[in-house]
Amino acid sequence: MKSRQNESKKLEYKFVFITPVWGVEYMRMFSDVCLPMMLTDGNLNKFRDRSDACFVIVCGGDDFRALKSSEAYRRLCDVVQVEIVLIDGMIDTGRTHSAMTKCYQLGMSIEGVVPGFTNFVFLTPDSFWSDGSFEYAERIMDSGKKALVTVGLRTNREAMIPILNSAIARTKGTAAPFNNREIAGLAIRHLHQLGRAHLWFSKAFLNSWPSNIYWKVDDELLISHNFHMHPLVVRCPKRRRNINIKSTIDGDYLIKVGLTGGNVHVVTDSDALLGIELSPRTRDWGGVELREPRLRSVQWFGLNYANRMHWKFFGQRVVIKARDLKKEDGVFFRHSDEIVKIVSRVHWVARLLYPFHLISILRLLLKVAIFVKAQCKTFFSGMTRFVKRILIRMFIGRSRRSWSTEKVD
């Protein structure tokens, strides 16, 4: 289903924006907050009336009926070509991460995608991007890069949405409500508890999943090193093929499309681009115990859950700032660099074990041990039966000889 398309020539999209969204709550947040925040001159408005851009919304039928009555959707259709991909009966949305990945794959399979030319922009319904983010992304992709990755800060939805709604109503969609530094300040001040669980100086650190490590200098500056970063833009490979994404889009997808660290751009400064995610205050890690941060936990995570691309990301320092840097901030920079240096001491082990990873090797060793044990058991069981037969034959033979001798006598 397409809202608008140029029928005069064959479709060839340079940019395909893909947003999976389902459920009343997320559809309302997408249409009322996240989409209006992206309809700015430096983001979606930059693609106005361009035939080489398309916005794909992957959703259910009921969700689309609710969306098309919104003002933001009408504005979107006036800006770029919009295509709706319905997923009713096709995808189990109960498994959120798997469903998101499948929705992205559906979005990547639309007509007009040109291998080696089309850039996929992976968006989520509960996030928005600072003004100028998409313009910056196009400039980076035009420079020859094949992917752009960035970190997105998770914030408290209940605190952020009233602020965003007020700003959207004030500007009436004619200008960006906030600049990058204002958004960065809001995000740091309203950091979600899942984000606070990654603060290195916290006594409640998520050692079981340290995919990101934050150093909060103050309410206007945050330093980050990240194993997992969001691939905002990825170019369709020249040899287009069905890629089996085993995890999420920020897992093994970049490696499976044949990318290396050299052709992936890492956004290291929030002044250039910044993504914000809106999560409910009550969302947590499911009762996982939080403790003081441990270096071994981060190293273990890197060995088991990070591929070679993730290690490259982890070495990049990302600065999210609402002010200019000061001389005193150098203490935090040096401390973060030292932590990264210590954690990276096990990187050579990760390179040696990749792509098998430590857990896979341990599982293989366990299977070998079980097999050897079974074979040994079979061997010793057979030897026991063999010895028993020998002893029985010896005893029976001796008994027969004794019986024959007695009978002769």
CORCORGI-V721803 format. One record per run of one state. SS is the DSSP state (A for helix, B for strand, O for the rest). FROM is the first residue (numbers start at 1). LEN is the number of residues. If there is no record, write none. Layout:
{{SS FROM LEN} {SS FROM LEN}}
This chain:
{{O 1 1} {B 2 1} {O 3 10} {B 13 1} {O 14 1} {B 15 6} {O 21 3} {A 24 15} {O 39 5} {A 44 4} {O 48 5} {B 53 7} {O 60 1} {A 61 7} {O 68 3} {A 71 9} {O 80 1} {B 81 6} {O 87 9} {A 96 13} {O 109 4} {B 113 1} {O 114 5} {B 119 6} {O 125 2} {B 127 3} {O 130 3} {A 133 10} {O 143 4} {B 147 4} {O 151 1} {B 152 5} {A 157 15} {O 172 8} {A 180 10} {O 190 1} {B 191 1} {O 192 1} {A 193 4} {O 197 2} {B 199 1} {O 200 5} {B 205 1} {O 206 1} {A 207 3} {O 210 2} {B 212 7} {O 219 2} {B 221 6} {O 227 3} {B 230 6} {O 236 17} {A 253 4} {O 257 4} {A 261 3} {B 264 3} {O 267 2} {B 269 1} {O 270 5} {B 275 5} {O 280 11} {B 291 1} {O 292 3} {A 295 11} {O 306 2} {A 308 7} {O 315 3} {B 318 4} {O 322 5} {A 327 27} {O 354 3} {A 357 52} {O 409 1}}
